[in-house]
Amino acid sequence: MGSRIEKFLEWASGKYDLVFVDTPPILAVTDAAIIGRHVGTTLLVARFEKNTVKEIDVAKNRLEHSGVIVKGVILNAVTRKASNKYGEYAYYEYEYKSKE
């Protein structure tokens, strides 16, 4: 797989400013670790209220053990209802008028 993916990424990088590569979950197969060595930046994708911190940490460690540096995490499937648990924002306005 190494040679073919290298050629593809080289071709795609020459044609596009950004190339996103979606791989199978690192906890299931090793594809992400192999492909991760050939890309510029690696991000993990975690599902809100589904993936645990431990799962994310294990995935990060597996990638880093393979020489892939994880730059961040994308949190997906965040619902508005769930995000409201963390607080509300309110706006108040005051106005002064003359009696005339």
Biopython code that builds the backbone (N, CA, C, O; Angstrom):
import numpy as np
from Bio.PDB.StructureBuilder import StructureBuilder

atoms = [
    (1, "MET", "N", (0.824, -1.194, 0.000)),
    (1, "MET", "CA", (0.000, 0.000, 0.000)),
    (1, "MET", "C", (0.867, 1.257, 0.000)),
    (1, "MET", "O", (0.458, 2.281, -0.546)),
    (2, "GLY", "N", (2.055, 1.199, 0.601)),
    (2, "GLY", "CA", (2.882, 2.379, 0.768)),
    (2, "GLY", "C", (3.173, 3.129, -0.511)),
    (2, "GLY", "O", (2.993, 4.346, -0.565)),
    (3, "SER", "N", (3.617, 2.434, -1.540)),
    (3, "SER", "CA", (3.993, 3.080, -2.791)),
    (3, "SER", "C", (2.793, 3.727, -3.485)),
    (3, "SER", "O", (2.896, 4.847, -3.986)),
    (4, "ARG", "N", (1.675, 3.039, -3.515)),
    (4, "ARG", "CA", (0.481, 3.577, -4.182)),
    (4, "ARG", "C", (-0.054, 4.808, -3.463)),
    (4, "ARG", "O", (-0.421, 5.793, -4.104)),
    (5, "ILE", "N", (-0.099, 4.754, -2.132)),
    (5, "ILE", "CA", (-0.624, 5.908, -1.385)),
    (5, "ILE", "C", (0.326, 7.094, -1.507)),
    (5, "ILE", "O", (-0.119, 8.238, -1.603)),
    (6, "GLU", "N", (1.632, 6.828, -1.505)),
    (6, "GLU", "CA", (2.599, 7.912, -1.681)),
    (6, "GLU", "C", (2.393, 8.605, -3.023)),
    (6, "GLU", "O", (2.382, 9.834, -3.096)),
    (7, "LYS", "N", (2.230, 7.823, -4.076)),
    (7, "LYS", "CA", (2.023, 8.397, -5.412)),
    (7, "LYS", "C", (0.724, 9.195, -5.472)),
    (7, "LYS", "O", (0.683, 10.288, -6.036)),
    (8, "PHE", "N", (-0.330, 8.640, -4.890)),
    (8, "PHE", "CA", (-1.609, 9.348, -4.896)),
    (8, "PHE", "C", (-1.510, 10.667, -4.138)),
    (8, "PHE", "O", (-1.958, 11.700, -4.636)),
    (9, "LEU", "N", (-0.928, 10.643, -2.939)),
    (9, "LEU", "CA", (-0.833, 11.865, -2.138)),
    (9, "LEU", "C", (0.055, 12.902, -2.812)),
    (9, "LEU", "O", (-0.211, 14.101, -2.725)),
    (10, "GLU", "N", (1.094, 12.451, -3.476)),
    (10, "GLU", "CA", (1.956, 13.380, -4.213)),
    (10, "GLU", "C", (1.174, 14.036, -5.357)),
    (10, "GLU", "O", (1.263, 15.246, -5.566)),
    (11, "TRP", "N", (0.411, 13.226, -6.089)),
    (11, "TRP", "CA", (-0.420, 13.755, -7.174)),
    (11, "TRP", "C", (-1.457, 14.740, -6.633)),
    (11, "TRP", "O", (-1.587, 15.849, -7.150)),
    (12, "ALA", "N", (-2.197, 14.341, -5.594)),
    (12, "ALA", "CA", (-3.258, 15.179, -5.029)),
    (12, "ALA", "C", (-2.694, 16.476, -4.460)),
    (12, "ALA", "O", (-3.304, 17.534, -4.612)),
    (13, "SER", "N", (-1.539, 16.406, -3.809)),
    (13, "SER", "CA", (-0.914, 17.605, -3.233)),
    (13, "SER", "C", (-0.529, 18.606, -4.311)),
    (13, "SER", "O", (-0.553, 19.815, -4.079)),
    (14, "GLY", "N", (-0.177, 18.107, -5.483)),
    (14, "GLY", "CA", (0.171, 18.988, -6.590)),
    (14, "GLY", "C", (-1.034, 19.673, -7.210)),
    (14, "GLY", "O", (-0.894, 20.727, -7.831)),
    (15, "LYS", "N", (-2.206, 19.096, -7.054)),
    (15, "LYS", "CA", (-3.413, 19.643, -7.669)),
    (15, "LYS", "C", (-4.268, 20.480, -6.719)),
    (15, "LYS", "O", (-5.006, 21.357, -7.170)),
    (16, "TYR", "N", (-4.182, 20.224, -5.410)),
    (16, "TYR", "CA", (-5.088, 20.850, -4.443)),
    (16, "TYR", "C", (-4.322, 21.464, -3.281)),
    (16, "TYR", "O", (-3.238, 21.006, -2.920)),
    (17, "ASP", "N", (-4.907, 22.511, -2.699)),
    (17, "ASP", "CA", (-4.305, 23.148, -1.526)),
    (17, "ASP", "C", (-4.443, 22.273, -0.289)),
    (17, "ASP", "O", (-3.516, 22.176, 0.515)),
    (18, "LEU", "N", (-5.599, 21.635, -0.137)),
    (18, "LEU", "CA", (-5.861, 20.756, 1.009)),
    (18, "LEU", "C", (-6.347, 19.404, 0.514)),
    (18, "LEU", "O", (-7.173, 19.325, -0.396)),
    (19, "VAL", "N", (-5.831, 18.347, 1.117)),
    (19, "VAL", "CA", (-6.267, 16.991, 0.798)),
    (19, "VAL", "C", (-6.607, 16.312, 2.116)),
    (19, "VAL", "O", (-5.742, 16.163, 2.979)),
    (20, "PHE", "N", (-7.856, 15.902, 2.277)),
    (20, "PHE", "CA", (-8.288, 15.196, 3.478)),
    (20, "PHE", "C", (-8.315, 13.705, 3.180)),
    (20, "PHE", "O", (-8.864, 13.279, 2.164)),
    (21, "VAL", "N", (-7.725, 12.917, 4.063)),
    (21, "VAL", "CA", (-7.714, 11.465, 3.909)),
    (21, "VAL", "C", (-8.430, 10.868, 5.112)),
    (21, "VAL", "O", (-7.979, 11.013, 6.248)),
    (22, "ASP", "N", (-9.536, 10.202, 4.860)),
    (22, "ASP", "CA", (-10.323, 9.564, 5.918)),
    (22, "ASP", "C", (-9.932, 8.088, 5.966)),
    (22, "ASP", "O", (-10.028, 7.384, 4.960)),
    (23, "THR", "N", (-9.496, 7.625, 7.124)),
    (23, "THR", "CA", (-9.070, 6.229, 7.270)),
    (23, "THR", "C", (-9.994, 5.492, 8.231)),
    (23, "THR", "O", (-10.749, 6.122, 8.972)),
    (24, "PRO", "N", (-9.941, 4.168, 8.225)),
    (24, "PRO", "CA", (-10.707, 3.403, 9.218)),
    (24, "PRO", "C", (-10.212, 3.726, 10.632)),
    (24, "PRO", "O", (-9.104, 4.238, 10.789)),
    (25, "PRO", "N", (-11.002, 3.443, 11.644)),
    (25, "PRO", "CA", (-10.588, 3.720, 13.024)),
    (25, "PRO", "C", (-9.270, 3.025, 13.383)),
    (25, "PRO", "O", (-9.075, 1.851, 13.065)),
    (26, "ILE", "N", (-8.385, 3.744, 14.035)),
    (26, "ILE", "CA", (-7.073, 3.209, 14.420)),
    (26, "ILE", "C", (-7.214, 2.044, 15.395)),
    (26, "ILE", "O", (-6.353, 1.164, 15.429)),
    (27, "LEU", "N", (-8.284, 2.024, 16.188)),
    (27, "LEU", "CA", (-8.459, 0.935, 17.146)),
    (27, "LEU", "C", (-8.883, -0.359, 16.458)),
    (27, "LEU", "O", (-8.791, -1.430, 17.057)),
    (28, "ALA", "N", (-9.350, -0.278, 15.203)),
    (28, "ALA", "CA", (-9.807, -1.471, 14.482)),
    (28, "ALA", "C", (-8.720, -2.054, 13.571)),
    (28, "ALA", "O", (-8.499, -3.265, 13.569)),
    (29, "VAL", "N", (-8.049, -1.205, 12.806)),
    (29, "VAL", "CA", (-7.028, -1.657, 11.851)),
    (29, "VAL", "C", (-5.848, -0.695, 11.867)),
    (29, "VAL", "O", (-5.909, 0.355, 12.506)),
    (30, "THR", "N", (-4.770, -1.051, 11.161)),
    (30, "THR", "CA", (-3.552, -0.230, 11.195)),
    (30, "THR", "C", (-3.438, 0.759, 10.039)),
    (30, "THR", "O", (-2.421, 1.444, 9.928)),
    (31, "ASP", "N", (-4.446, 0.855, 9.177)),
    (31, "ASP", "CA", (-4.371, 1.743, 8.006)),
    (31, "ASP", "C", (-4.018, 3.179, 8.380)),
    (31, "ASP", "O", (-3.208, 3.813, 7.705)),
    (32, "ALA", "N", (-4.613, 3.691, 9.437)),
    (32, "ALA", "CA", (-4.373, 5.086, 9.836)),
    (32, "ALA", "C", (-2.908, 5.311, 10.197)),
    (32, "ALA", "O", (-2.345, 6.359, 9.884)),
    (33, "ALA", "N", (-2.294, 4.336, 10.852)),
    (33, "ALA", "CA", (-0.887, 4.468, 11.226)),
    (33, "ALA", "C", (0.008, 4.459, 9.988)),
    (33, "ALA", "O", (0.994, 5.193, 9.926)),
    (34, "ILE", "N", (-0.333, 3.633, 9.013)),
    (34, "ILE", "CA", (0.463, 3.557, 7.780)),
    (34, "ILE", "C", (0.305, 4.835, 6.965)),
    (34, "ILE", "O", (1.297, 5.429, 6.542)),
    (35, "ILE", "N", (-0.923, 5.257, 6.745)),
    (35, "ILE", "CA", (-1.186, 6.459, 5.944)),
    (35, "ILE", "C", (-0.720, 7.709, 6.676)),
    (35, "ILE", "O", (-0.271, 8.666, 6.046)),
    (36, "GLY", "N", (-0.824, 7.707, 8.001)),
    (36, "GLY", "CA", (-0.420, 8.861, 8.794)),
    (36, "GLY", "C", (1.023, 9.267, 8.603)),
    (36, "GLY", "O", (1.370, 10.432, 8.800)),
    (37, "ARG", "N", (1.875, 8.322, 8.222)),
    (37, "ARG", "CA", (3.290, 8.630, 7.985)),
    (37, "ARG", "C", (3.504, 9.404, 6.689)),
    (37, "ARG", "O", (4.587, 9.942, 6.462)),
    (38, "HIS", "N", (2.479, 9.464, 5.836)),
    (38, "HIS", "CA", (2.622, 10.090, 4.521)),
    (38, "HIS", "C", (1.836, 11.392, 4.384)),
    (38, "HIS", "O", (1.766, 11.950, 3.289)),
    (39, "VAL", "N", (1.251, 11.880, 5.458)),
    (39, "VAL", "CA", (0.453, 13.107, 5.384)),
    (39, "VAL", "C", (1.104, 14.211, 6.207)),
    (39, "VAL", "O", (1.975, 13.953, 7.038)),
    (40, "GLY", "N", (0.673, 15.436, 5.965)),
    (40, "GLY", "CA", (1.254, 16.575, 6.665)),
    (40, "GLY", "C", (0.753, 16.749, 8.084)),
    (40, "GLY", "O", (1.531, 17.093, 8.974)),
    (41, "THR", "N", (-0.516, 16.522, 8.311)),
    (41, "THR", "CA", (-1.118, 16.716, 9.630)),
    (41, "THR", "C", (-2.094, 15.587, 9.910)),
    (41, "THR", "O", (-2.852, 15.176, 9.031)),
    (42, "THR", "N", (-2.072, 15.089, 11.139)),
    (42, "THR", "CA", (-2.997, 14.026, 11.543)),
    (42, "THR", "C", (-3.910, 14.550, 12.636)),
    (42, "THR", "O", (-3.452, 15.100, 13.638)),
    (43, "LEU", "N", (-5.211, 14.371, 12.431)),
    (43, "LEU", "CA", (-6.228, 14.743, 13.412)),
    (43, "LEU", "C", (-7.065, 13.514, 13.734)),
    (43, "LEU", "O", (-7.351, 12.707, 12.849)),
    (44, "LEU", "N", (-7.454, 13.367, 14.980)),
    (44, "LEU", "CA", (-8.379, 12.308, 15.370)),
    (44, "LEU", "C", (-9.799, 12.848, 15.282)),
    (44, "LEU", "O", (-10.032, 14.035, 15.508)),
    (45, "VAL", "N", (-10.739, 11.985, 14.956)),
    (45, "VAL", "CA", (-12.153, 12.352, 14.961)),
    (45, "VAL", "C", (-12.827, 11.530, 16.042)),
    (45, "VAL", "O", (-12.737, 10.302, 16.039)),
    (46, "ALA", "N", (-13.506, 12.202, 16.970)),
    (46, "ALA", "CA", (-14.190, 11.525, 18.074)),
    (46, "ALA", "C", (-15.656, 11.932, 18.081)),
    (46, "ALA", "O", (-15.992, 13.086, 17.814)),
    (47, "ARG", "N", (-16.512, 10.987, 18.384)),
    (47, "ARG", "CA", (-17.952, 11.256, 18.441)),
    (47, "ARG", "C", (-18.320, 11.689, 19.861)),
    (47, "ARG", "O", (-18.001, 11.015, 20.840)),
    (48, "PHE", "N", (-19.001, 12.836, 19.940)),
    (48, "PHE", "CA", (-19.426, 13.401, 21.219)),
    (48, "PHE", "C", (-20.302, 12.412, 21.986)),
    (48, "PHE", "O", (-21.230, 11.834, 21.421)),
    (49, "GLU", "N", (-20.012, 12.221, 23.247)),
    (49, "GLU", "CA", (-20.727, 11.335, 24.168)),
    (49, "GLU", "C", (-20.713, 9.866, 23.734)),
    (49, "GLU", "O", (-21.497, 9.065, 24.245)),
    (50, "LYS", "N", (-19.829, 9.506, 22.797)),
    (50, "LYS", "CA", (-19.697, 8.109, 22.369)),
    (50, "LYS", "C", (-18.286, 7.603, 22.665)),
    (50, "LYS", "O", (-18.113, 6.592, 23.344)),
    (51, "ASN", "N", (-17.278, 8.312, 22.151)),
    (51, "ASN", "CA", (-15.898, 7.923, 22.406)),
    (51, "ASN", "C", (-15.455, 8.445, 23.763)),
    (51, "ASN", "O", (-15.730, 9.590, 24.123)),
    (52, "THR", "N", (-14.771, 7.601, 24.504)),
    (52, "THR", "CA", (-14.286, 7.998, 25.825)),
    (52, "THR", "C", (-12.913, 8.650, 25.707)),
    (52, "THR", "O", (-12.231, 8.513, 24.692)),
    (53, "VAL", "N", (-12.524, 9.354, 26.750)),
    (53, "VAL", "CA", (-11.196, 9.959, 26.792)),
    (53, "VAL", "C", (-10.136, 8.861, 26.694)),
    (53, "VAL", "O", (-9.108, 9.046, 26.044)),
    (54, "LYS", "N", (-10.382, 7.730, 27.332)),
    (54, "LYS", "CA", (-9.432, 6.611, 27.277)),
    (54, "LYS", "C", (-9.260, 6.108, 25.844)),
    (54, "LYS", "O", (-8.134, 5.851, 25.418)),
    (55, "GLU", "N", (-10.360, 5.962, 25.088)),
    (55, "GLU", "CA", (-10.267, 5.523, 23.690)),
    (55, "GLU", "C", (-9.454, 6.514, 22.853)),
    (55, "GLU", "O", (-8.632, 6.114, 22.028)),
    (56, "ILE", "N", (-9.688, 7.788, 23.070)),
    (56, "ILE", "CA", (-8.956, 8.815, 22.330)),
    (56, "ILE", "C", (-7.477, 8.758, 22.687)),
    (56, "ILE", "O", (-6.620, 8.878, 21.812)),
    (57, "ASP", "N", (-7.179, 8.578, 23.956)),
    (57, "ASP", "CA", (-5.793, 8.491, 24.410)),
    (57, "ASP", "C", (-5.096, 7.254, 23.836)),
    (57, "ASP", "O", (-3.945, 7.338, 23.406)),
    (58, "VAL", "N", (-5.784, 6.109, 23.826)),
    (58, "VAL", "CA", (-5.207, 4.881, 23.258)),
    (58, "VAL", "C", (-4.941, 5.071, 21.764)),
    (58, "VAL", "O", (-3.884, 4.677, 21.270)),
    (59, "ALA", "N", (-5.891, 5.670, 21.043)),
    (59, "ALA", "CA", (-5.717, 5.916, 19.608)),
    (59, "ALA", "C", (-4.519, 6.827, 19.357)),
    (59, "ALA", "O", (-3.707, 6.563, 18.470)),
    (60, "LYS", "N", (-4.413, 7.890, 20.135)),
    (60, "LYS", "CA", (-3.290, 8.827, 20.008)),
    (60, "LYS", "C", (-1.969, 8.114, 20.268)),
    (60, "LYS", "O", (-1.005, 8.297, 19.525)),
    (61, "ASN", "N", (-1.922, 7.304, 21.317)),
    (61, "ASN", "CA", (-0.695, 6.582, 21.648)),
    (61, "ASN", "C", (-0.304, 5.593, 20.561)),
    (61, "ASN", "O", (0.880, 5.458, 20.254)),
    (62, "ARG", "N", (-1.276, 4.895, 19.970)),
    (62, "ARG", "CA", (-0.974, 3.945, 18.882)),
    (62, "ARG", "C", (-0.373, 4.668, 17.681)),
    (62, "ARG", "O", (0.598, 4.203, 17.084)),
    (63, "LEU", "N", (-0.958, 5.800, 17.339)),
    (63, "LEU", "CA", (-0.424, 6.560, 16.212)),
    (63, "LEU", "C", (0.984, 7.055, 16.514)),
    (63, "LEU", "O", (1.879, 6.929, 15.679)),
    (64, "GLU", "N", (1.184, 7.616, 17.699)),
    (64, "GLU", "CA", (2.496, 8.153, 18.047)),
    (64, "GLU", "C", (3.541, 7.049, 18.164)),
    (64, "GLU", "O", (4.715, 7.277, 17.869)),
    (65, "HIS", "N", (3.132, 5.863, 18.588)),
    (65, "HIS", "CA", (4.046, 4.713, 18.636)),
    (65, "HIS", "C", (4.510, 4.336, 17.222)),
    (65, "HIS", "O", (5.599, 3.791, 17.047)),
    (66, "SER", "N", (3.680, 4.627, 16.224)),
    (66, "SER", "CA", (4.016, 4.354, 14.821)),
    (66, "SER", "C", (4.736, 5.526, 14.160)),
    (66, "SER", "O", (5.013, 5.492, 12.961)),
    (67, "GLY", "N", (5.037, 6.560, 14.940)),
    (67, "GLY", "CA", (5.758, 7.707, 14.402)),
    (67, "GLY", "C", (4.872, 8.798, 13.830)),
    (67, "GLY", "O", (5.354, 9.671, 13.110)),
    (68, "VAL", "N", (3.582, 8.760, 14.141)),
    (68, "VAL", "CA", (2.630, 9.756, 13.636)),
    (68, "VAL", "C", (2.275, 10.713, 14.773)),
    (68, "VAL", "O", (1.795, 10.279, 15.821)),
    (69, "ILE", "N", (2.505, 11.995, 14.574)),
    (69, "ILE", "CA", (2.188, 13.006, 15.582)),
    (69, "ILE", "C", (0.743, 13.469, 15.374)),
    (69, "ILE", "O", (0.372, 13.892, 14.279)),
    (70, "VAL", "N", (-0.056, 13.387, 16.418)),
    (70, "VAL", "CA", (-1.453, 13.829, 16.364)),
    (70, "VAL", "C", (-1.496, 15.303, 16.760)),
    (70, "VAL", "O", (-1.056, 15.674, 17.848)),
    (71, "LYS", "N", (-2.031, 16.142, 15.864)),
    (71, "LYS", "CA", (-2.057, 17.593, 16.094)),
    (71, "LYS", "C", (-3.318, 18.088, 16.782)),
    (71, "LYS", "O", (-3.337, 19.200, 17.310)),
    (72, "GLY", "N", (-4.390, 17.266, 16.784)),
    (72, "GLY", "CA", (-5.626, 17.718, 17.407)),
    (72, "GLY", "C", (-6.740, 16.704, 17.259)),
    (72, "GLY", "O", (-6.551, 15.611, 16.726)),
    (73, "VAL", "N", (-7.917, 17.099, 17.751)),
    (73, "VAL", "CA", (-9.095, 16.232, 17.716)),
    (73, "VAL", "C", (-10.269, 17.024, 17.156)),
    (73, "VAL", "O", (-10.488, 18.178, 17.525)),
    (74, "ILE", "N", (-11.019, 16.394, 16.264)),
    (74, "ILE", "CA", (-12.271, 16.951, 15.761)),
    (74, "ILE", "C", (-13.391, 16.247, 16.510)),
    (74, "ILE", "O", (-13.462, 15.018, 16.510)),
    (75, "LEU", "N", (-14.250, 17.002, 17.137)),
    (75, "LEU", "CA", (-15.378, 16.440, 17.884)),
    (75, "LEU", "C", (-16.620, 16.555, 17.012)),
    (75, "LEU", "O", (-17.051, 17.661, 16.686)),
    (76, "ASN", "N", (-17.203, 15.406, 16.628)),
    (76, "ASN", "CA", (-18.377, 15.460, 15.761)),
    (76, "ASN", "C", (-19.626, 14.967, 16.477)),
    (76, "ASN", "O", (-19.563, 14.451, 17.593)),
    (77, "ALA", "N", (-20.756, 15.137, 15.810)),
    (77, "ALA", "CA", (-22.070, 14.718, 16.326)),
    (77, "ALA", "C", (-22.455, 15.438, 17.619)),
    (77, "ALA", "O", (-23.152, 14.876, 18.464)),
    (78, "VAL", "N", (-22.003, 16.673, 17.767)),
    (78, "VAL", "CA", (-22.381, 17.471, 18.931)),
    (78, "VAL", "C", (-23.782, 18.013, 18.673)),
    (78, "VAL", "O", (-24.023, 18.674, 17.663)),
    (79, "THR", "N", (-24.687, 17.734, 19.577)),
    (79, "THR", "CA", (-26.058, 18.208, 19.405)),
    (79, "THR", "C", (-26.277, 19.487, 20.196)),
    (79, "THR", "O", (-25.637, 19.713, 21.224)),
    (80, "ARG", "N", (-27.171, 20.303, 19.715)),
    (80, "ARG", "CA", (-27.469, 21.571, 20.398)),
    (80, "ARG", "C", (-27.972, 21.310, 21.804)),
    (80, "ARG", "O", (-27.594, 22.017, 22.739)),
    (81, "LYS", "N", (-28.799, 20.328, 21.961)),
    (81, "LYS", "CA", (-29.326, 19.990, 23.277)),
    (81, "LYS", "C", (-28.187, 19.683, 24.249)),
    (81, "LYS", "O", (-28.191, 20.154, 25.386)),
    (82, "ALA", "N", (-27.233, 18.908, 23.806)),
    (82, "ALA", "CA", (-26.113, 18.538, 24.666)),
    (82, "ALA", "C", (-25.229, 19.738, 24.977)),
    (82, "ALA", "O", (-24.740, 19.870, 26.099)),
    (83, "SER", "N", (-25.020, 20.614, 23.999)),
    (83, "SER", "CA", (-24.140, 21.747, 24.238)),
    (83, "SER", "C", (-24.754, 22.759, 25.194)),
    (83, "SER", "O", (-24.027, 23.547, 25.799)),
    (84, "ASN", "N", (-26.090, 22.756, 25.347)),
    (84, "ASN", "CA", (-26.731, 23.679, 26.279)),
    (84, "ASN", "C", (-26.489, 23.299, 27.734)),
    (84, "ASN", "O", (-26.757, 24.103, 28.627)),
    (85, "LYS", "N", (-26.000, 22.119, 27.991)),
    (85, "LYS", "CA", (-25.705, 21.700, 29.360)),
    (85, "LYS", "C", (-24.633, 22.573, 30.005)),
    (85, "LYS", "O", (-24.536, 22.653, 31.230)),
    (86, "TYR", "N", (-23.836, 23.221, 29.173)),
    (86, "TYR", "CA", (-22.685, 23.939, 29.689)),
    (86, "TYR", "C", (-22.960, 25.398, 30.005)),
    (86, "TYR", "O", (-22.047, 26.125, 30.398)),
    (87, "GLY", "N", (-24.190, 25.839, 29.844)),
    (87, "GLY", "CA", (-24.504, 27.202, 30.223)),
    (87, "GLY", "C", (-25.283, 27.938, 29.153)),
    (87, "GLY", "O", (-25.454, 27.452, 28.034)),
    (88, "GLU", "N", (-25.744, 29.102, 29.515)),
    (88, "GLU", "CA", (-26.498, 29.926, 28.585)),
    (88, "GLU", "C", (-25.872, 31.305, 28.532)),
    (88, "GLU", "O", (-25.182, 31.732, 29.457)),
    (89, "TYR", "N", (-26.123, 31.978, 27.451)),
    (89, "TYR", "CA", (-25.637, 33.332, 27.280)),
    (89, "TYR", "C", (-26.848, 34.234, 27.122)),
    (89, "TYR", "O", (-27.743, 33.945, 26.329)),
    (90, "ALA", "N", (-26.878, 35.311, 27.864)),
    (90, "ALA", "CA", (-28.012, 36.228, 27.783)),
    (90, "ALA", "C", (-27.497, 37.632, 27.472)),
    (90, "ALA", "O", (-26.379, 37.997, 27.835)),
    (91, "TYR", "N", (-28.326, 38.395, 26.803)),
    (91, "TYR", "CA", (-27.969, 39.751, 26.444)),
    (91, "TYR", "C", (-29.017, 40.688, 27.023)),
    (91, "TYR", "O", (-30.215, 40.477, 26.838)),
    (92, "TYR", "N", (-28.569, 41.714, 27.718)),
    (92, "TYR", "CA", (-29.479, 42.693, 28.305)),
    (92, "TYR", "C", (-29.177, 44.059, 27.718)),
    (92, "TYR", "O", (-28.023, 44.400, 27.455)),
    (93, "GLU", "N", (-30.233, 44.836, 27.516)),
    (93, "GLU", "CA", (-30.055, 46.166, 26.960)),
    (93, "GLU", "C", (-30.785, 47.172, 27.841)),
    (93, "GLU", "O", (-31.922, 46.941, 28.252)),
    (94, "TYR", "N", (-30.125, 48.283, 28.126)),
    (94, "TYR", "CA", (-30.731, 49.361, 28.901)),
    (94, "TYR", "C", (-30.810, 50.589, 28.020)),
    (94, "TYR", "O", (-29.937, 50.840, 27.188)),
    (95, "GLU", "N", (-31.874, 51.351, 28.219)),
    (95, "GLU", "CA", (-32.063, 52.533, 27.394)),
    (95, "GLU", "C", (-32.575, 53.673, 28.266)),
    (95, "GLU", "O", (-33.457, 53.479, 29.103)),
    (96, "TYR", "N", (-32.020, 54.853, 28.065)),
    (96, "TYR", "CA", (-32.470, 56.037, 28.783)),
    (96, "TYR", "C", (-33.105, 56.994, 27.780)),
    (96, "TYR", "O", (-32.513, 57.308, 26.747)),
    (97, "LYS", "N", (-34.329, 57.460, 28.097)),
    (97, "LYS", "CA", (-35.023, 58.393, 27.208)),
    (97, "LYS", "C", (-35.404, 59.641, 27.990)),
    (97, "LYS", "O", (-35.632, 59.603, 29.199)),
    (98, "SER", "N", (-35.465, 60.734, 27.268)),
    (98, "SER", "CA", (-35.932, 61.961, 27.911)),
    (98, "SER", "C", (-37.443, 61.882, 28.069)),
    (98, "SER", "O", (-38.094, 61.080, 27.399)),
    (99, "LYS", "N", (-38.017, 62.721, 28.964)),
    (99, "LYS", "CA", (-39.455, 62.702, 29.218)),
    (99, "LYS", "C", (-40.228, 63.391, 28.109)),
    (99, "LYS", "O", (-41.454, 63.284, 28.076)),
    (100, "GLU", "N", (-39.582, 64.075, 27.221)),
    (100, "GLU", "CA", (-40.270, 64.812, 26.159)),
    (100, "GLU", "C", (-40.752, 63.931, 25.072)),
    (100, "GLU", "O", (-41.350, 64.411, 24.108)),
]
sb = StructureBuilder()
sb.init_structure("model")
sb.init_model(0)
sb.init_chain("A")
sb.init_seg("    ")
for serial, (resi, resn, name, xyz) in enumerate(atoms, 1):
    if name == "N":
        sb.init_residue(resn, " ", resi, " ")
    sb.init_atom(name, np.array(xyz, "f"), 0.0, 1.0, " ", f" {name:<3s}", serial, name[0])
structure = sb.get_structure()
